[in-house]
Amino acid sequence: MPIALTDRIVALLVSLTDEQVEDLPPVERRRLEDQCLRVAILCAPVAKVPSGVLEALRRRPRDE
């Protein structure tokens, strides 16, 4: 049975070491941060996200 895409993504994220993340160029590191944050927000039940957090994330400056 094929491994689900989410299982593969989780396995990749779990296998990332601190050193691998630290060695990323700043633009790639920010891209990874943005996508991890996006997925974390999608996975969090709406009631558990403190009010204003999503709006603050949308407004935060992006230095790329």
FENVENSUL-V118890 format. One record per residue. N is the residue number from 1. SS is DSSP state (H for helix, E for strand, L for the rest). PHI is phi in degrees with one decimal (* if undefined). OMEGA is omega in whole degrees, 0 to 359 (NA if undefined). Layout:
N;SS;PHI;OMEGA
N;SS;PHI;OMEGA
//
This chain:
1;L;*;183
2;L;-67.0;178
3;L;-77.5;180
4;L;-64.0;180
5;H;-55.8;180
6;H;-63.6;177
7;H;-63.7;179
8;H;-67.7;179
9;H;-63.7;179
10;H;-61.0;179
11;H;-61.4;178
12;H;-64.5;180
13;H;-65.4;179
14;H;-64.4;184
15;H;-80.0;179
16;L;-64.2;177
17;L;-95.7;176
18;H;-56.7;182
19;H;-63.7;179
20;H;-63.8;179
21;H;-68.8;180
22;H;-62.7;181
23;L;-79.7;179
24;L;-67.9;173
25;L;-62.5;184
26;H;-51.4;181
27;H;-66.2;179
28;H;-68.5;179
29;H;-63.8;179
30;H;-66.1;178
31;H;-62.4;177
32;H;-62.8;179
33;H;-58.9;181
34;H;-59.8;182
35;H;-72.3;177
36;H;-64.5;178
37;H;-65.0;179
38;H;-59.2;180
39;H;-68.1;179
40;H;-61.1;178
41;H;-66.5;179
42;H;-63.3;183
43;H;-80.4;183
44;L;-76.2;174
45;L;-59.0;184
46;H;-53.7;183
47;H;-65.5;183
48;H;-89.0;179
49;L;-85.9;181
50;L;-58.1;182
51;L;-60.3;179
52;L;89.4;183
53;H;-66.5;181
54;H;-62.1;179
55;H;-64.9;178
56;H;-63.5;179
57;H;-66.7;179
58;H;-67.5;184
59;H;-87.4;187
60;L;-62.4;181
61;L;-67.4;179
62;L;-115.0;177
63;L;-102.4;180
64;L;-112.1;NA
//
